[in-house]
Amino acid sequence: MTRSSGTEQRGEPGCVLVIGYGNTLRSDDAIGVRAAEAIARRAIPGVCVDVVPQLLPEQAESIARAERVIFVDARVNDRHRGVDVQRLTMNQLDPLASVDWSHRTSASVLLHLAKHLYGRQPKGWIVSIPAWDLSHGEALSEPGSQALSQAIERIAELIEENG
């Protein structure tokens, strides 16, 4: 499922690309998706939004076209830390040599792929949001809903920054 904000297309050159991902049928695992959908509803000029169940190598092309990219996902460990925003940095190892594509592609790997395949690696951040309930269902838990509100504001602040 993909949504674009305003008239911007997913991965339009120079946009701030927000990628929200997670399983919308597992309660709080949908927090990344819900946050990205909330940003899309704001229709912020220059912001593109991509909502997906998981990260895939095919997304490297739209990532390479973006000026900045913000990945948004739920996290189950260290819940009491709250909403966490981290700048993605590249390590010295070649992540392409050891990726298990059948399992899960990470945000850092997608940034590497963008650079390796398309010659451009935008600045990237990951916003991780604590997930409290991963049971079957579409409703967020109360702590998950509170964390979602905080995450939306943190993402909006990242978007407003000049990089």
Backbone bond lengths (Angstrom), bond angles and torsions (degrees), N, CA, C in turn:
res aa  C-N    CA-C-N  psi(-1)  N-CA   C-N-CA  omega(-1)  CA-C   N-CA-C  phi
1 M - - - 1.443 - - 1.521 107.54 -
2 T 1.300 116.23 125.80 1.452 121.31 -178.13 1.514 109.41 -127.16
3 R 1.308 115.91 135.17 1.452 121.02 175.90 1.522 107.37 -128.15
4 S 1.300 116.12 141.32 1.461 120.78 174.65 1.514 108.21 -116.04
5 S 1.314 116.58 144.55 1.460 119.87 179.55 1.521 109.99 -88.87
6 G 1.304 115.81 144.11 1.465 121.21 176.52 1.512 112.00 53.43
7 T 1.328 116.11 -134.60 1.458 120.82 179.18 1.520 111.43 -97.87
8 E 1.306 117.15 -1.44 1.464 120.61 -179.05 1.524 109.78 -70.34
9 Q 1.303 116.30 143.36 1.456 121.29 175.42 1.517 109.06 -98.43
10 R 1.312 115.77 153.00 1.461 120.83 179.26 1.521 109.23 -54.78
11 G 1.306 116.46 123.53 1.449 121.44 177.10 1.520 114.16 73.74
12 E 1.323 118.72 23.33 1.459 121.41 177.37 1.528 108.79 -60.83
13 P 1.341 117.62 139.60 1.460 119.51 -178.99 1.522 112.36 -53.02
14 G 1.317 115.32 132.18 1.452 121.64 175.92 1.513 116.33 82.73
15 C 1.315 118.53 0.17 1.469 119.37 -178.51 1.528 110.96 -81.56
16 V 1.305 114.49 164.92 1.460 120.83 167.16 1.525 104.30 -91.44
17 L 1.321 116.45 115.40 1.457 121.82 -176.71 1.524 109.59 -96.46
18 V 1.326 116.16 121.92 1.461 122.09 176.23 1.521 106.75 -105.90
19 I 1.332 116.43 120.96 1.462 121.25 179.39 1.521 107.87 -114.27
20 G 1.333 116.20 110.62 1.457 121.86 176.53 1.509 108.87 -102.95
21 Y 1.336 116.38 132.65 1.458 118.69 -177.36 1.514 111.42 -141.44
22 G 1.335 114.66 155.04 1.456 121.53 -179.59 1.515 110.73 153.36
23 N 1.317 115.35 174.01 1.457 122.73 -178.09 1.524 109.46 -95.17
24 T 1.315 116.90 111.78 1.467 121.53 -176.19 1.526 112.89 -73.95
25 L 1.314 117.70 -4.62 1.471 121.23 178.53 1.520 111.97 -103.39
26 R 1.349 117.17 7.82 1.471 121.77 -179.92 1.521 111.28 -123.18
27 S 1.299 116.81 54.40 1.469 124.26 175.04 1.525 112.33 46.35
28 D 1.327 117.37 -115.81 1.468 121.26 -173.48 1.525 114.29 -65.79
29 D 1.323 118.77 -13.36 1.457 119.61 176.62 1.532 110.32 -64.51
30 A 1.320 117.26 -16.04 1.464 122.40 179.29 1.527 112.95 -84.40
31 I 1.321 118.67 1.48 1.463 120.84 -174.47 1.534 112.22 -58.64
32 G 1.321 118.54 -41.32 1.469 120.76 178.69 1.518 111.76 -62.21
33 V 1.330 116.05 -41.43 1.461 121.86 177.50 1.528 110.09 -63.33
34 R 1.330 115.78 -48.00 1.473 119.94 -178.17 1.531 111.32 -62.59
35 A 1.318 117.31 -38.75 1.466 120.23 179.21 1.528 110.45 -64.46
36 A 1.328 116.99 -45.36 1.465 120.47 179.74 1.527 110.93 -64.43
37 E 1.315 117.79 -39.53 1.462 120.69 177.55 1.529 111.07 -63.15
38 A 1.324 117.15 -37.90 1.469 120.73 177.80 1.529 110.78 -65.16
39 I 1.325 116.82 -39.60 1.470 120.58 177.17 1.528 109.44 -65.53
40 A 1.320 118.00 -40.64 1.475 120.94 178.71 1.526 111.13 -61.21
41 R 1.330 116.92 -39.67 1.473 120.33 179.97 1.524 111.86 -64.29
42 R 1.318 117.79 -23.80 1.471 120.67 178.31 1.525 111.87 -73.67
43 A 1.325 116.99 -17.18 1.471 122.63 177.71 1.529 111.80 48.54
44 I 1.308 116.57 53.65 1.463 122.75 -179.39 1.533 108.67 -76.95
45 P 1.331 117.94 124.88 1.466 119.76 178.77 1.529 111.13 -56.76
46 G 1.328 116.40 137.60 1.460 121.48 178.67 1.511 114.49 81.45
47 V 1.332 116.80 5.89 1.468 120.52 179.31 1.515 109.25 -113.09
48 C 1.316 115.84 128.82 1.459 123.18 175.71 1.524 107.31 -111.79
49 V 1.318 116.63 143.50 1.460 120.92 -178.04 1.520 109.53 -126.62
50 D 1.307 115.45 133.92 1.458 122.19 176.27 1.524 107.02 -125.07
51 V 1.329 116.58 125.92 1.460 122.61 -179.62 1.520 107.47 -116.18
52 V 1.335 116.32 120.06 1.466 120.93 -175.31 1.526 110.50 -140.67
53 P 1.346 117.26 157.45 1.459 119.38 177.27 1.529 112.76 -71.74
54 Q 1.334 117.12 -30.28 1.461 120.73 178.50 1.519 109.41 -157.25
55 L 1.320 115.43 161.84 1.456 120.23 177.79 1.527 109.21 -77.55
56 L 1.330 115.25 140.18 1.468 121.13 -179.01 1.524 109.83 -134.95
57 P 1.331 117.60 152.89 1.469 120.55 -179.75 1.530 113.14 -57.27
58 E 1.313 117.51 -29.36 1.458 121.42 -178.84 1.527 112.66 -61.31
59 Q 1.310 117.88 -19.66 1.464 121.25 -179.17 1.524 112.62 -76.58
60 A 1.319 117.85 -10.64 1.471 120.95 -178.17 1.521 112.02 -58.80
61 E 1.319 118.08 -34.34 1.459 120.44 -178.80 1.528 112.11 -64.94
62 S 1.329 117.51 -47.70 1.467 118.99 179.45 1.528 110.88 -69.46
63 I 1.317 117.57 -31.02 1.464 121.60 176.18 1.527 109.77 -64.37
64 A 1.322 117.19 -42.40 1.469 120.78 -179.60 1.523 112.06 -62.95
65 R 1.334 117.92 -28.70 1.470 120.79 179.68 1.530 112.81 -79.02
66 A 1.323 117.29 -19.45 1.465 121.01 -175.56 1.524 111.32 -77.49
67 E 1.320 114.95 154.31 1.466 121.06 173.64 1.535 110.00 -77.03
68 R 1.342 114.38 -43.47 1.468 122.16 177.58 1.520 107.25 -141.87
69 V 1.317 116.18 155.03 1.466 120.23 178.32 1.528 109.28 -133.84
70 I 1.320 114.86 137.14 1.461 121.72 179.21 1.523 107.32 -122.50
71 F 1.323 116.17 114.65 1.454 122.33 177.33 1.524 108.07 -91.28
72 V 1.324 117.50 137.62 1.463 121.21 -176.81 1.526 108.57 -130.58
73 D 1.345 116.08 122.99 1.460 120.37 -176.30 1.526 110.31 -149.71
74 A 1.329 114.61 161.10 1.468 121.67 174.69 1.527 109.43 -81.70
75 R 1.322 115.68 155.54 1.468 119.76 174.50 1.521 107.92 -137.51
76 V 1.331 116.39 141.76 1.463 120.36 -177.35 1.520 112.88 -102.29
77 N 1.301 118.25 -18.34 1.468 119.00 179.36 1.524 110.47 -93.38
78 D 1.293 116.80 153.30 1.463 122.95 175.67 1.533 111.99 54.33
79 R 1.324 115.49 48.60 1.473 121.47 -176.62 1.525 113.25 -59.52
80 H 1.304 116.86 -33.76 1.462 120.50 -174.75 1.524 112.68 -71.44
81 R 1.329 117.33 -8.52 1.460 120.95 178.55 1.526 111.06 -72.80
82 G 1.305 118.43 -18.61 1.457 121.94 -179.53 1.517 112.13 80.40
83 V 1.310 115.90 -163.89 1.460 121.61 178.87 1.525 108.01 -68.73
84 D 1.320 115.74 131.00 1.458 120.82 -175.50 1.522 109.49 -122.13
85 V 1.325 116.93 131.49 1.461 122.38 177.12 1.515 107.35 -117.62
86 Q 1.339 115.75 124.41 1.459 119.91 179.61 1.516 110.04 -131.63
87 R 1.314 115.19 137.00 1.467 120.98 173.10 1.520 107.09 -73.95
88 L 1.314 116.94 133.23 1.457 121.14 178.59 1.518 108.80 -82.50
89 T 1.319 115.89 127.79 1.457 121.19 177.48 1.516 108.47 -120.01
90 M 1.291 115.84 149.31 1.459 120.46 -178.08 1.521 109.60 -92.44
91 N 1.324 114.83 133.27 1.463 117.89 176.50 1.525 109.62 -86.64
92 Q 1.300 117.34 175.18 1.454 122.13 -175.42 1.530 113.44 -81.00
93 L 1.324 117.63 -12.20 1.459 120.30 -179.78 1.521 110.50 -80.40
94 D 1.312 116.25 155.34 1.464 120.81 176.07 1.524 108.08 -85.99
95 P 1.324 118.65 102.91 1.459 120.43 -176.05 1.524 112.56 -69.41
96 L 1.335 117.14 -18.32 1.456 119.41 -177.79 1.522 111.89 -71.89
97 A 1.312 116.45 -20.63 1.461 119.77 -178.03 1.515 112.70 -75.65
98 S 1.324 117.80 -21.73 1.464 118.83 -172.89 1.529 113.88 -127.27
99 V 1.320 117.72 21.01 1.464 120.34 -177.85 1.521 110.46 -80.38
100 D 1.314 115.83 133.02 1.460 121.38 173.17 1.524 106.80 -95.11
101 W 1.325 117.21 90.14 1.464 121.65 -174.74 1.514 112.60 -63.03
102 S 1.320 117.93 -21.48 1.464 119.55 -178.72 1.522 111.58 -76.98
103 H 1.327 117.41 -15.69 1.465 119.34 -176.83 1.525 111.20 -98.43
104 R 1.304 117.32 -78.49 1.457 119.75 -175.70 1.518 110.38 -155.43
105 T 1.292 115.23 136.81 1.449 121.91 177.34 1.517 107.70 -95.74
106 S 1.317 116.88 133.15 1.462 119.37 -179.40 1.522 110.63 -93.02
107 A 1.310 114.97 163.09 1.459 121.59 178.27 1.533 110.37 -59.35
108 S 1.321 117.65 -42.90 1.466 120.93 -179.77 1.524 111.32 -62.37
109 V 1.322 116.86 -40.53 1.461 120.39 178.99 1.526 110.03 -63.33
110 L 1.329 117.40 -39.83 1.462 119.65 179.11 1.528 111.42 -64.54
111 L 1.326 117.12 -37.12 1.465 119.14 176.04 1.527 110.96 -64.52
112 H 1.344 115.99 -41.08 1.471 119.95 176.44 1.526 110.82 -62.78
113 L 1.322 116.68 -43.20 1.462 120.37 179.22 1.526 111.08 -61.61
114 A 1.327 116.63 -41.81 1.463 120.12 178.62 1.527 110.46 -57.46
115 K 1.306 115.90 -43.97 1.468 119.96 -179.96 1.526 111.08 -69.89
116 H 1.328 116.57 -45.20 1.462 121.96 -175.59 1.535 111.62 -67.42
117 L 1.323 117.29 -43.04 1.464 121.29 -174.50 1.523 113.97 -90.63
118 Y 1.347 116.69 -32.83 1.461 119.79 -172.92 1.526 113.77 -120.16
119 G 1.332 116.64 0.77 1.454 120.82 174.27 1.516 115.40 74.42
120 R 1.320 116.85 14.67 1.471 119.49 -179.03 1.516 110.63 -145.83
121 Q 1.320 115.16 131.87 1.460 121.00 179.39 1.522 108.95 -127.03
122 P 1.335 117.33 105.95 1.468 119.13 -179.82 1.530 111.09 -72.14
123 K 1.304 115.30 165.08 1.456 119.93 171.96 1.522 107.75 -66.81
124 G 1.326 116.41 142.92 1.456 118.95 -176.50 1.517 113.31 -136.72
125 W 1.314 114.87 149.56 1.460 123.37 176.50 1.513 108.45 -133.63
126 I 1.305 116.27 154.50 1.456 120.70 170.57 1.523 108.00 -122.91
127 V 1.309 114.94 129.56 1.459 122.19 175.79 1.521 105.54 -106.18
128 S 1.322 116.05 112.96 1.467 119.44 178.89 1.526 108.54 -107.71
129 I 1.322 113.84 134.34 1.458 121.58 -172.28 1.524 108.19 -119.11
130 P 1.322 118.48 129.64 1.466 119.44 -177.86 1.531 112.37 -63.17
131 A 1.324 114.73 133.30 1.464 122.24 176.99 1.524 108.15 -109.49
132 W 1.303 116.55 128.29 1.454 121.43 -176.53 1.524 112.46 -103.72
133 D 1.313 117.15 -28.83 1.465 121.24 -174.80 1.524 108.87 -133.19
134 L 1.320 117.18 117.23 1.461 121.31 179.13 1.525 111.59 -112.45
135 S 1.321 116.80 20.33 1.460 120.16 179.09 1.528 109.76 -71.51
136 H 1.321 116.11 167.00 1.467 120.41 177.39 1.521 109.81 -63.35
137 G 1.309 116.28 135.01 1.458 121.87 179.32 1.506 110.49 147.79
138 E 1.315 115.87 164.21 1.456 120.95 -178.15 1.526 113.44 -106.86
139 A 1.325 117.84 -7.98 1.463 121.16 -179.13 1.531 110.28 -87.39
140 L 1.321 115.16 141.71 1.463 120.02 175.23 1.522 109.35 -81.45
141 S 1.320 116.09 151.73 1.458 120.65 173.21 1.524 108.74 -70.34
142 E 1.318 117.41 165.31 1.466 120.79 177.87 1.527 111.24 -60.40
143 P 1.358 119.17 -48.48 1.474 117.86 177.41 1.531 111.85 -63.88
144 G 1.339 116.64 -33.37 1.465 120.11 177.73 1.518 111.44 -64.87
145 S 1.321 117.16 -41.16 1.471 121.31 177.95 1.517 111.33 -63.32
146 Q 1.328 116.65 -40.51 1.467 120.18 178.39 1.527 110.87 -65.17
147 A 1.327 115.90 -42.60 1.468 120.39 179.16 1.528 110.57 -65.21
148 L 1.329 117.06 -36.18 1.460 121.32 178.17 1.527 110.98 -59.54
149 S 1.314 117.14 -46.41 1.472 120.80 179.14 1.525 111.17 -59.20
150 Q 1.327 116.53 -43.02 1.471 120.42 178.57 1.523 110.70 -64.62
151 A 1.332 116.09 -41.08 1.461 120.43 -177.71 1.526 111.32 -64.67
152 I 1.310 117.60 -40.71 1.464 121.16 -179.96 1.530 109.87 -59.60
153 E 1.312 116.87 -42.48 1.469 120.04 178.83 1.527 111.44 -67.73
154 R 1.324 117.61 -39.13 1.471 120.48 178.61 1.532 110.52 -64.85
155 I 1.346 116.52 -40.32 1.466 120.40 178.29 1.525 109.84 -64.43
156 A 1.329 117.51 -43.38 1.467 121.10 177.96 1.524 110.89 -59.50
157 E 1.323 117.32 -38.98 1.474 120.84 177.38 1.532 110.65 -64.81
158 L 1.328 117.20 -42.15 1.469 120.25 178.04 1.523 111.02 -61.74
159 I 1.313 116.13 -40.85 1.459 120.96 179.74 1.527 110.49 -61.77
160 E 1.320 116.88 -41.32 1.470 121.67 -177.24 1.528 112.71 -70.94
161 E 1.340 116.59 -25.98 1.454 119.36 178.48 1.508 109.55 -65.40
162 N 1.311 116.21 152.85 1.465 120.42 -178.86 1.521 113.64 -87.88
163 G 1.300 117.19 15.59 1.454 119.28 175.66 1.470 112.03 110.24
